[in-house]
Amino acid sequence: MAKETSDRITHDLFADEVRLGRPKSNPHPRKVQLKINKQKQILRDKQKGLKRIELKVDMQLFESLNELSKKQNISRGELINQLLHAQIN
């Protein structure tokens, strides 16, 4: 029996044929990918001379910061950074 190139029903004839598909984008599971990305982010921040500060505030202050940052069209972190600089200097 001759192999017909348009015949895709008979699988055994095409078992050794490599067909292109979506390549595997990352060999790591999602949980490991997130961990690696976070480590890279910390290194980038460290190279820029940035340090991480964790801060807990009440909900009203949090919402006020969000509103003010949206009005100024900057991120909440940038707004807090500006406010701290203004208070210290």
Secondary structure, DSSP 8 states (H G I E B T S, - for coil): ----TT--S-GGGGTT----------SS-HHHHHHHHHHHHHHHHHHTT---------HHHHHHHHHHHHHHTS-HHHHHHHHHHHHH-
